[in-house]
């Protein structure tokens, strides 16, 4: 069962207010969030856009990511590489944890200016080429 938007917004706001990374993010920094299927534990996973936040994953996972981009014929349509997006970082983290992204509902948001709260966001033009096919669903809060 997918997360409600209210619960996803609550998790984003908790991340922006309480998590050390979330508290120090600049406004409008993009974040992707999901709740993985993990033996009954209800824990959310976040990923942040930008090369500084690229997750450390195995070479096998990185190769799988590049193969996935090739499968969807992803072209660089913005001034940043497709791997620098929050959705890409979340995909990498999930695959590295042996979670199947296609089974998970993902939510995207930005940090509001002046407030530690979630603001609606949509995938960039790079992610629009692949993210809706790779995740079970891609949602705004």
C-alpha positions in Angstrom: 0.0 0.0 0.0 1.5 3.4 -1.0 2.2 6.1 1.6 -0.4 8.8 1.9 0.8 12.2 0.8 0.3 13.4 4.3 2.6 10.8 5.7 5.2 11.4 3.1 5.0 15.2 3.8 5.4 14.3 7.5 8.6 12.3 6.8 10.0 15.1 4.6 9.4 17.7 7.3 11.0 15.4 9.9 14.0 14.9 7.6 14.4 18.7 7.0 13.9 19.5 10.8 15.7 16.7 12.5 18.2 14.9 10.3 21.6 16.5 10.2 21.8 16.4 6.3 18.2 17.8 6.0 18.8 20.7 8.4 21.8 21.9 6.5 20.4 21.7 3.0 20.1 24.9 1.1 16.6 25.9 0.1 15.2 24.3 -3.1 17.6 21.3 -2.8 15.7 18.3 -4.2 15.0 15.2 -2.1 13.5 11.8 -3.0 12.0 9.6 -0.4 10.5 6.1 -0.2 9.6 3.4 2.4 11.3 0.1 1.4 9.9 -3.3 1.9 12.1 -4.5 4.8 11.0 -7.3 7.1 8.2 -5.3 8.9 10.4 -2.3 9.7 8.8 1.0 8.7 11.8 3.2 7.9 12.0 5.8 5.1 15.0 6.3 2.9 16.0 9.6 1.5 18.4 10.7 -1.2 19.5 14.3 -2.0 20.3 15.9 -5.4 23.8 17.1 -6.2 27.2 15.4 -6.8 28.2 16.0 -3.1 25.4 13.6 -2.0 26.1 10.8 -4.5 25.8 7.6 -2.6 28.8 5.2 -2.3 27.7 2.0 -4.1 29.3 -1.0 -5.7 30.6 -0.9 -9.2 28.0 -3.5 -10.1 25.2 -1.1 -9.0 26.8 1.8 -10.9 27.0 -0.4 -14.0 23.4 -1.4 -13.6 22.4 2.3 -13.3 24.3 3.2 -16.5 22.7 0.2 -18.3 19.2 1.4 -17.1 19.9 4.9 -18.5 21.0 3.3 -21.8 17.8 1.1 -21.9 15.7 4.3 -21.6 17.9 6.2 -24.0 18.4 9.0 -21.4 19.9 12.1 -22.8 21.3 15.0 -20.7 18.6 17.7 -21.0 19.6 19.9 -18.2 22.9 21.5 -17.1 23.6 18.7 -14.6 24.3 15.0 -15.3 21.4 12.5 -14.8 23.4 10.8 -12.0 23.3 14.0 -9.8 19.5 13.9 -9.3 17.7 12.8 -6.1 15.8 10.2 -8.0 19.1 8.7 -9.4 20.7 8.7 -5.9 17.6 6.9 -4.5 17.6 4.3 -7.3 21.4 3.7 -6.6 20.8 3.3 -2.9 17.9 0.9 -3.3 19.6 -1.3 -5.9 22.7 -1.4 -3.7 20.4 -2.6 -0.8 18.9 -5.3 -3.1 15.5 -3.5 -3.1 13.6 -3.4 -6.4 12.8 0.2 -7.3 9.8 -1.0 -9.4 8.0 -2.1 -6.3 8.4 1.2 -4.4 6.4 4.4 -4.4 8.7 7.4 -4.4 7.9 11.0 -3.3 9.9 14.1 -4.4 10.0 17.5 -2.7 12.2 20.5 -2.3 13.1 22.2 1.0 11.2 25.5 1.3 13.0 28.8 1.5 13.2 30.0 5.1 11.4 26.9 6.5 12.4 23.3 7.2 9.4 22.1 5.3 8.6 20.2 2.1 7.6 22.0 -1.0 6.0 20.3 -4.1 8.4 19.3 -6.8 8.5 17.3 -10.0 11.3 15.3 -11.7 13.7 17.3 -13.8 13.8 16.7 -17.6 16.6 14.2 -17.2 14.6 12.1 -14.7 11.4 12.4 -16.7 13.0 10.2 -19.3 13.3 7.2 -16.9 12.0 7.6 -13.3 8.3 6.9 -14.0 9.3 3.6 -15.7 11.7 2.5 -12.9 9.7 3.2 -9.8 6.3 1.8 -9.0 5.1 5.4 -8.7 6.6 8.9 -8.6 4.6 11.4 -6.5 4.6 14.9 -5.3 3.7 15.9 -1.7 
